[in-house]
Amino acid sequence: MSIFDLIIGAIGIVVGLIVLVVLVAFLVELVKAFAAIGKNTGERGDVNNGSHRDD
């Protein structure tokens, strides 16, 4: 029975690490997206204020 417990524990640890890595990657991408939004809105007013069209 202890071998079965070891296998279940190892599977739990592996699944937990995978979930942790996915969550960390998602949070990193979310922070990068919000940083890009903040940076783009600050610079966009100087370059394109809505009065210029590229046809």
C-alpha positions as CSV (number, residue, x, y, z in Angstrom):
1,M,0.0,0.0,0.0
2,S,2.9,2.4,0.6
3,I,4.0,2.1,-3.0
4,F,0.5,3.1,-4.1
5,D,0.7,6.1,-1.8
6,L,4.0,7.1,-3.2
7,I,2.7,7.0,-6.7
8,I,-0.4,9.0,-5.9
9,G,1.8,11.6,-4.0
10,A,4.2,11.9,-6.9
11,I,1.3,12.4,-9.4
12,G,-0.1,15.0,-7.1
13,I,3.2,16.9,-6.9
14,V,3.6,16.8,-10.6
15,V,0.1,18.0,-11.3
16,G,0.5,20.7,-8.7
17,L,3.7,22.0,-10.2
18,I,2.1,22.0,-13.7
19,V,-0.8,24.1,-12.4
20,L,1.5,26.4,-10.6
21,V,3.6,27.0,-13.7
22,V,0.5,27.7,-15.8
23,L,-0.8,30.2,-13.3
24,V,2.5,32.0,-13.0
25,A,2.8,32.2,-16.8
26,F,-0.8,33.6,-17.0
27,L,-0.1,36.2,-14.3
28,V,3.1,37.3,-16.1
29,E,1.2,37.7,-19.4
30,L,-1.5,39.6,-17.6
31,V,0.9,42.0,-16.1
32,K,2.7,42.5,-19.4
33,A,-0.6,43.2,-21.1
34,F,-1.6,45.8,-18.5
35,A,1.8,47.4,-18.7
36,A,1.5,47.6,-22.5
37,I,-1.9,49.1,-22.3
38,G,-0.7,51.8,-19.9
39,K,2.3,52.5,-22.0
40,N,0.3,52.7,-25.3
41,T,-2.3,55.1,-23.9
42,G,0.4,57.4,-22.7
43,E,2.2,57.6,-26.0
44,R,-0.8,57.4,-28.3
45,G,-2.1,61.0,-27.6
46,D,1.1,62.5,-29.0
47,V,1.1,60.5,-32.2
48,N,-2.5,59.9,-33.2
49,N,-5.2,62.1,-31.7
50,G,-8.0,60.9,-34.0
51,S,-7.6,63.7,-36.6
52,H,-5.2,61.9,-38.9
53,R,-6.1,59.0,-41.1
54,D,-3.8,56.7,-43.1
55,D,-5.8,55.9,-46.2
